[in-house]
Amino acid sequence: MFAVPAPPVRHQQLLVTIFGLYGRNAGDALPVSALISMLGSLGYDAPGVRSSVSRLKAKGVLKSVREGGIAKYKISESVSDVFREGDRRIFAPEQPAPVDTWVLAVFSVPESMRNRRHQLRSALLGLGFGSVANGVWIAPAHKLEQARERLTASGLIEFVDLFRSDYVFDGPMRPKISEWWDLKELDQQFTEFLEVYKGAEQQWTEQVGDDPEAALAASTEELRRDAFRFYIPMLTMWRKFPYRDPNLPTDYLPPEWHGPAVRKTFLAVHRLAAPLAAAHAHEVIAEALNPAAA
């Protein structure tokens, strides 16, 4: 097996990825011992894992349960919708669409509620909006319904007016887009991803072939574990990008924009490695639930 990269991701981020993948079905709860084992294979010790689980519980992301005498954690109902929405963005082979109209989000928040102002900016940034001016954010018009749903669910819609609009401008859009979105910072993050996972698509194809089902059927325990060690940090590093990338047409973006290359690399490895990683995770969970059978 080739070397497994170690991107700069934290305990909590990895745990959120693991719960998003393997702790989402009705009634699912992951044993603490399984979490320690999975994070252990990624190089983290038990005290650090327990501490990160406690922090996620304090934030309301996880809640503790006890079933059959086994300590477990599950995703809180309050964040389940966020995970479901994330699936549509993280795993979709989304392609830029022509931008005929825009959606403007104009908000005003009283000074006494400045924390809501910060929440609004974070929500709009996470929806892929760019900032035109103080309190005025912009995105392609197809983001409108998604923005309305997210802002309504988070109780922020009362502070926001949403408009469909045309932009009357005769010059090139690329300079304007660079003013509204911090593309330089985002492209630097894309570059860092590609530096970590350079050649990953070719490596996985050479290792397991091009048929995910055949690869899983012929896999060894070692390969499944290595796939888990490779895939979980990669997904953790990738999953923030679909929330930040405005996914605009190519002629709106810098000439050397790395977004498409990052998406292509992730989706290719996802197709081959995700089934193997899932098999390993479910083996670890099963062993934690029934250690006597191991």
N, C-alpha and C positions, 0 to 999 in steps of 0.2 A: 504494500500500500504506500502511496506517496505521502509526503509530509502534510500534516494538518495545520493550516494557518491559525494564528491566534490573534484575531483583530481586537482592538481596544473596546471591549464591551464589559458591562458591570453585571454583578450577581443578579440584581433586580431585573435588569433588562432580559437576561437569559431566562429567568423564572417566568416572566410575563410571556415570553415566546413559548416556553414549554406548556404553560397552562392554556395558551391560545391554541396550541396544536392538539394536546392530549387530555385536556381537562374541561372540555366544552359541552359534552353530551349531557342530557338530563340525568341527574343523579351522580355524575362523575365527581369524584374527589380523589386527590392524589395523596398517597401516604407520605409522611415526612421522610421515611427511610428511602423511598423511591426518589424523592427530590434530592436527598443527600447523595445517593448513588449516581444519579444523572449529572448533577453538578460536579461531583467528584471526578467523573470521567472527563470533565472539561477543565479540571485543574483547581477546583475550589474546595476548601475544607468545610467540615460539618458546621463549626461555629459560625462561619461566614454565611452559610446557607440559611441556618436558623435565624440569624439576625436579619437577613434580607426578607425572609418570609414574614417575620414580625413587622417589618416596616411596611410591607405591602398590605398586611392585615390592618395596621394603623391607618393607612390611607384609604381603606375601604375597598381595595381591589380584591382581596381574598377574605374568606371567613373560615374559621376552624370548625371542624366537626369531629365526632368520634363514633366510629362504626365498627362493631365487632371487637371492641377493645383496641382498635388501631387509630392512632392520631392521624387526621387527614386535613387537607385544605381544599377548598373549592372556590371558583370564581363567584364573586358576589353578584346577585341579580342586578344591582344598580349599574354594573359595567358590562353586562352581557351584550347589550345592544352595540356598545362600542366595538367589541370584538367581532360581532357579526358584520358591522359596517367595514371594519378593517379588512376582512376577507376579500371584499369586492375590490378593494384598492391594492392590497398587497400582492395578490396572486393573479390579477387580471392582466392579460397581455395588451394593456391599453395603448392605443395608437392616437397620436395627435389628430384632432379634427379641425377643419377650417373654422376660423373665428369670424362669424358674421356680425354678432352682437355680443355685448358684454353685460354682466350683472354688476351693479354698484351696491355696496353695503355702506350706508352712511349712518354713523351712530353718534349718540350724545349721551354721556353718563354723568350724573351729578357728582360733584367733587366728594360728597359724603359717601359715595359708593365706588370709589376709585378702584377697589379690588375687582369689581365687575368689568371695569375698563380693561384691566390686564387679562381677565378671562376672555373677553371679547377678542382682543388682539390675538391671543393664543389660539382661540377657536378658528378665527378667519385664516390665520397662518396655516393651521393644520388642515384647512379645507383647500389650500392652494391659492389663496388670495394674495395679491400684491397690494402695497400701500401707495396710493396716489398722493394723499395729503393727510394731515391730521384728522382722523375720524372718517376718512374716505378710502375704501378698499375696493379692489377690482378683480374680476375673474371672468373667464369665458362664460357665456350665458348658460351653458349646459350645467353649470355648478349651482344654478339657482335653487332647484328643489332640494338638493342635498344640503345646501346652506340653510334653507328654511327649516328642514327637519332637524338638523343638528342644533341650531340656535333655539328652536322651540323646545327640544328635549332638555337642553341645558338651562332653560329659563332666562335666556338672554335676548329673545326675540323682541321683547318690549322696548329695548333700547335701540333697535335697528330699523331703518327703512331700507327696503330692497327695491332696486330699479333695474329694468332692462334698458339698455342704452346703446346708441351708436356713437362711435368716436369719429368726429369730423376732423381729419388730419390728412394733409396731402403728402407729407414726407414719409420716410421709412419708419416702420414701427420698431425696429430693433433697438435704437437708442432709448425710446420711451419704455420698452419692456425692461431694459436694464436699470431704469430709474425706479420702476415699480416693484421689481423683484430683485433680491440680492443674489443674482445668478453667479457671481464670482465665488461667493462662499459655498454655494450649493455645488458648483462644479468642482471645487477643491475637494469636497467630500466624495463626490463621484470618483475623482482621480485616486483618492486614498483607497476606496473600495477596489478599484481595478488594480492598484498596486498589490493589495493583499491577495486578490483572487485572479491574478494574471494567469491565463492558460487553464483555468479550472474546468471549463467546458470540455476541452480536449483531454484533460487528465481523466475526467470521469467517463468519457466515451471510451477511451483506451482501456480503462479499468474494468468496466462492466458491460460495454457494448451500447447499443442504441435502443434496447427493448427493456423498459423498467420491470415488466412482469417476469421476463426470463431472468433478469439480474436478481430479482428477489428470490425466485425459486432456486437459483443456484448459489445463493449467498451463504457465506459462513458467518458464524457468530462474530468473528473478528471484523469482517467487512461491515456488518450491520452496526457494530459499535463505532467503527471509524467513520461511517457515514453520519452517524449521530453527532460525533465530535466535529465533523466538518460542517454539517448542514445547520445546526442550531445557531452557532455564532454567525454564520453567513446570513441566515434569515434575520437575525437580530440586528445586524449591521444594515441590511437592506430595508427593513420594514418601515423605517422613518422616511425614506425617500418619496414614496407615493403621496405622502402627506405634504411634502414641501415642493415637489416638482410641479410647476404649472402646466406641464404637458402641452406646450404650445407648438404651433407649426414651426418647422425647421427654419423658415426664413425670418422668424421673429427672434431666434436664439443665436448665441455666439457661434462662429464658424466651427470651432473645435468642441462644441458641447458634447459631454460624455454620457448624457442621460440614456440614450438608446443602447449604447454598449453595455452599460451597467444592467439595464433591464434584460437584455439578451443573455448576458452571462448568468444572472440569477435564475431566470426561468429555465435555462438549459440544465443547470445543476439541480434545480428544484425537481424537475421531471424525473431525473435519474436517481437522486440521492434521497429525496423525501420518503419514498416507500420503505427504503432500507432503514432510515433513521427511525421511522414510526415503528417498524417491527422491533427494533432494539428497545425503544421506549416502552412498548407494551410488554415485552419480556421482563423488563426491570420492574414495571408496575405489578405484573402478575406474581413475580417472586416476592415482592414486598407484601402483597396481600396474603400469600400462602407460603411462607418461608419453609414450612415443613416439607413441601413438595419439591423444593429446589434441590 
